[in-house]
Amino acid sequence: MGKMLVTEVQQHPGAVLSGGAARQGSALIGQKLGAMPVTDKADELFVASEAVIDFTRPELLKAHLDLAVRYGKALVIGTTGLDAEARAAIKEAAKSVPLVQAANMSVGVTLLGQLVKQLAAKLDDATFDIEIVEMHHRHKIDAPSGTALALAEAAAQGRDVQLADVARKSRDGQIGARPQGEIGISTLRGGDVVGDHTVIFAAEGERIEISHKASSRQIFARGAVRAALWAAGRKPGLYSMLDVLGL
């Protein structure tokens, strides 16, 4: 993902690559990248940039949020698998700097979420059951995917319910009949699948399925760069890809 972000920035006519940060001990440290060598000191990257794109791990995000606030820089957050503490830290940092957070930076998934929300509002839970199925490569470490959870949240918003009250992330054994209003989320892992998501609205006699299949991670890099250019210099706040796309 890092390599794709570098390529996308370098190819974008409105962007200039400041550099990149890598973990301590990485073979990339010291290699030329943009205006500065790759560094293991993230603060150097924040000083040199107007906006920073974070596709790392949840345990690193808090430090990057602190640096964004310290240096007054925009931060684009594509890291997933965040817990309640991380989400609270994001909200706090957004009081001081512009943040764009999205579980999925692609334009297609952003629009899919809007469609899911609208359909969920129109298709009542007494008639239509909602199920979300996601599949990713064997190396993905969090489940369900951040995108699947975002789509489930969109469905819950459409029905004006709290996702925590209706989500079902796994089924096994004698579970009984499906409760009305439940939003199911199923996870598949295998091979080199970049990211497949399908939202199913199932009723007696008919079924509506909306899918998004990513064949390249470049779509995530493209959206992230677009978000960084949009966020740079903007007033503090927590923004989404909907804001970036003007939706």
C-alpha positions in Angstrom: 0.0 0.0 0.0 2.9 2.4 0.8 4.4 1.8 -2.6 1.1 2.5 -4.3 0.7 5.7 -2.3 4.1 6.9 -3.4 3.3 6.2 -7.0 0.0 7.9 -6.9 1.4 11.1 -5.3 4.3 11.2 -7.8 1.9 10.9 -10.7 -0.6 13.5 -9.4 -0.1 16.9 -11.0 -1.2 18.7 -7.9 0.8 16.8 -5.3 4.5 16.8 -4.3 5.9 13.9 -2.3 7.6 15.1 0.9 8.9 11.6 1.9 7.9 8.6 3.9 8.3 7.0 7.3 9.0 3.4 8.0 9.5 1.3 11.2 12.8 1.2 13.0 15.2 -1.2 11.4 13.5 -1.2 8.0 15.8 -1.7 5.0 14.0 1.3 3.5 15.5 3.8 6.0 17.7 6.3 4.2 16.5 5.6 0.7 15.6 8.6 -1.4 11.9 9.3 -1.5 10.5 12.6 -2.6 12.2 15.6 -1.0 13.8 13.6 1.8 15.0 10.1 2.6 12.8 7.5 4.2 13.0 8.1 8.0 12.1 6.2 11.1 11.3 9.5 12.8 7.7 10.3 11.9 8.0 13.8 13.3 10.4 14.7 10.5 7.8 13.7 7.9 5.1 15.8 9.6 7.4 18.9 9.7 8.1 18.5 5.9 4.4 17.9 4.8 1.1 19.8 4.5 -0.8 16.6 4.9 0.2 13.0 5.9 -1.5 9.8 4.8 -1.6 7.1 7.5 -2.0 3.5 6.3 -0.3 1.8 9.3 -1.5 -0.1 12.3 -3.9 0.9 15.1 -1.1 0.9 17.7 0.8 3.6 15.7 -2.1 5.9 15.1 -2.2 7.6 18.5 1.4 8.8 18.0 0.6 10.1 14.5 -2.5 11.9 15.8 -0.3 13.6 18.4 2.2 14.7 15.8 -0.5 16.1 13.5 -1.8 18.2 16.4 1.7 19.3 17.5 2.6 20.5 14.0 -0.8 21.5 12.8 -0.9 19.2 9.8 -3.8 17.5 8.1 -4.0 13.7 8.5 -5.7 11.2 6.3 -6.5 7.9 8.2 -6.9 4.7 6.2 -5.9 2.5 9.1 -8.6 0.0 10.1 -9.2 -2.3 13.1 -9.5 0.7 15.5 -10.9 0.2 19.0 -12.9 2.6 21.0 -9.8 4.3 22.5 -8.4 5.0 19.0 -11.8 6.4 17.8 -11.9 8.7 20.9 -8.4 9.9 20.1 -9.4 10.7 16.6 -12.4 12.8 17.7 -10.1 14.7 20.2 -7.5 15.4 17.6 -10.1 16.6 15.1 -10.8 19.6 17.5 -7.3 20.9 16.5 -6.5 19.7 13.0 -8.4 18.5 9.8 -8.7 14.7 9.7 -10.2 12.6 7.0 -11.0 9.1 8.1 -12.5 6.3 6.0 -12.5 2.6 6.3 -12.2 2.5 2.5 -10.9 5.4 0.4 -12.3 4.3 -2.9 -15.0 6.4 -4.6 -17.0 3.3 -5.4 -17.3 2.1 -1.8 -18.1 5.6 -0.7 -21.1 5.7 -3.1 -22.0 2.1 -2.2 -22.4 3.2 1.4 -24.8 5.9 0.4 -26.9 3.5 -1.6 -27.0 1.0 1.3 -28.2 3.7 3.6 -31.0 4.8 1.2 -32.1 1.2 0.5 -32.1 0.4 4.2 -34.4 3.4 4.9 -36.8 2.2 2.2 -36.8 -1.5 2.9 -38.4 -2.2 6.3 -36.9 -4.8 8.6 -40.1 -6.7 8.8 -39.8 -7.6 5.2 -36.1 -7.4 4.2 -33.2 -8.9 6.1 -29.7 -7.3 5.7 -26.6 -9.4 5.4 -23.1 -8.2 4.5 -20.4 -10.6 3.1 -16.8 -9.5 2.8 -13.7 -11.4 1.5 -10.0 -10.4 1.7 -6.6 -11.9 1.2 -5.3 -14.5 3.7 -2.9 -11.9 5.3 -5.5 -9.4 6.5 -5.3 -9.2 10.3 -8.6 -7.6 11.3 -12.1 -9.0 10.9 -14.7 -8.0 9.9 -13.1 -5.5 7.5 -13.4 -1.9 8.3 -15.4 -1.5 5.1 -17.9 -4.2 6.1 -18.4 -2.5 9.4 -18.9 0.9 7.6 -21.5 -0.6 5.3 -23.2 -2.1 8.3 -23.2 1.3 10.0 -24.7 2.8 6.9 -27.5 0.2 6.9 -28.1 0.9 10.6 -28.3 4.6 10.0 -30.8 4.1 7.2 -33.0 2.2 9.7 -32.4 4.7 12.5 -31.0 2.0 14.9 -27.7 1.6 16.7 -25.5 -1.0 15.0 -24.3 -2.3 18.3 -27.9 -3.3 19.1 -28.5 -5.3 15.8 -25.1 -6.5 14.5 -24.4 -10.2 14.3 -20.8 -11.0 13.4 -20.9 -14.8 13.5 -23.2 -17.7 13.6 -22.5 -21.2 14.8 -24.6 -24.1 16.2 -28.2 -24.1 17.1 -28.8 -20.3 16.9 -32.6 -20.3 16.4 -34.5 -18.2 13.9 -33.0 -14.9 12.7 -34.2 -12.0 14.8 -36.1 -9.2 13.0 -33.9 -6.3 12.3 -30.6 -8.1 12.7 -27.7 -7.0 10.4 -25.4 -9.9 9.7 -21.7 -9.6 8.8 -19.8 -12.6 7.4 -16.1 -12.8 6.9 -14.2 -14.8 4.3 -10.4 -15.0 4.0 -8.2 -16.5 1.3 -5.8 -16.1 -1.6 -4.9 -12.7 -2.8 -8.4 -11.1 -2.8 -7.9 -7.3 -2.6 -11.4 -6.7 -1.2 -14.9 -7.9 -2.1 -18.0 -6.6 -0.4 -21.6 -7.5 -1.0 -24.7 -6.2 0.8 -27.7 -8.4 0.5 -31.3 -7.3 1.2 -33.3 -10.6 1.3 -37.1 -10.9 1.5 -39.5 -13.7 0.7 -39.6 -14.1 -3.0 -36.9 -11.6 -3.9 -33.3 -10.5 -3.1 -31.3 -7.3 -3.8 -27.6 -7.6 -3.9 -25.1 -4.7 -4.3 -21.5 -5.5 -4.7 -18.1 -3.8 -4.9 -15.0 -5.8 -5.9 -11.6 -4.2 -5.8 -9.1 -5.6 -8.2 -6.2 -3.3 -7.3 -5.2 -1.4 -4.1 -4.5 1.6 -6.4 -8.1 2.7 -5.9 -7.4 3.2 -2.2 -4.2 5.1 -2.9 -6.0 7.3 -5.4 -8.8 8.2 -2.9 -6.3 8.8 -0.1 -4.3 11.3 -2.2 -7.5 13.0 -3.2 -8.4 13.3 0.4 -5.0 14.7 1.4 -5.1 17.4 -1.2 -8.6 18.3 -0.1 -7.8 18.4 3.6 -4.6 20.4 3.5 -5.2 23.8 4.9 -8.8 23.1 5.8 -10.3 24.0 9.2 -10.1 21.5 12.0 -12.7 18.7 12.0 -13.4 15.1 11.4 -14.3 14.5 7.7 -15.2 11.5 5.6 -14.8 10.6 1.9 -18.4 11.9 1.5 -17.0 15.4 2.4 -14.1 14.9 0.1 -16.4 14.0 -2.8 -18.8 16.8 -2.0 -21.7 14.4 -1.3 
